[in-house]
Amino acid sequence: MAVYTEVSDDELAAFIAEYDIGTAVSCKGIAEGVENSNYLLLTEGGPYILTLYEKRVDARDLPFFLGLIEHLAARGVPCPVPVHGRDGAVLRTLCQRPAAITSFLAGVWPRRPRPGHCAELGEALARMHLAGLDYEPERANALSVDSWRPLFERCRAGADDVVPGLSAEVSASLDRIETDWPRDLPRGVIHADLFPDNVFFEREKLSGLIDFYFACNDALVYDLAVCLNAWCFEPDLSFNVTKARLMIGRYRAVRRCSEAEIAALPRLAEGAALRFLLTRLYDWINQVDGALVKPKDPREYLHKLRFHRGVSGPGAYGIEP
């Protein structure tokens, strides 16, 4: 259960009174999610999502995140819309936590993505990138390549207990990726965490993108690399080139990629795999007794890292010359 902060009836009523959405009918915790406490809030005005931002989210970043989804929604991207209170504010405090209400998006996330889901995602990702090009606030990617070695050093000592030889393998990957990392690709706002549980579908059509709390400014095609890792491997960890080809093809049909972006995709995909390997490794080694959320197994992303390291070029992702 990913609800870290319980909200009493009186606290909720006082909070809701700051909005023109009617009184609360029900408020139920949402089990999914890792970073924040989320509630499905039903009021006389309809359903909403109430989010309390927990300690892992820097409150100073919240205006960027909330402003971004409002910006994207205004340009037709299917994402939550922050609800303004009577005073015009979208961010306030509940239970000593920063909190906000956003619109409710219908749909369910795909537990086992199919090729059609990947195609829909590719198009939506490209449209999101284009819509974000004129979003003026900026936020650096705190989990980009320059952060990976310091993160590794914080969990290096326990790495070989997870997988024998992992420390040396990650160190070698870091050396190569840091040397070859492309730093002059087209940039903009990226989602940076667009896993299947952050994408809703209705009848095979994409209906919403959620959870923008890792969004930042970085190479646009790095977002595509994250999605290749998150969507195009099967449960047995084999790579599904059909899914990749459809995702990239639909993306490029909306946003044209440069030759440099396509050429960089294998290295970016390897880097994205390393990023999630390291964050999962850190959480795995530093588990807290009684934690509400079970850490994810980092070994999944070790397999993906090895796959990308072994590809001969963009053709491995179904990209035609």
Disulfide bonds with the S-S distance in Angstrom:
none
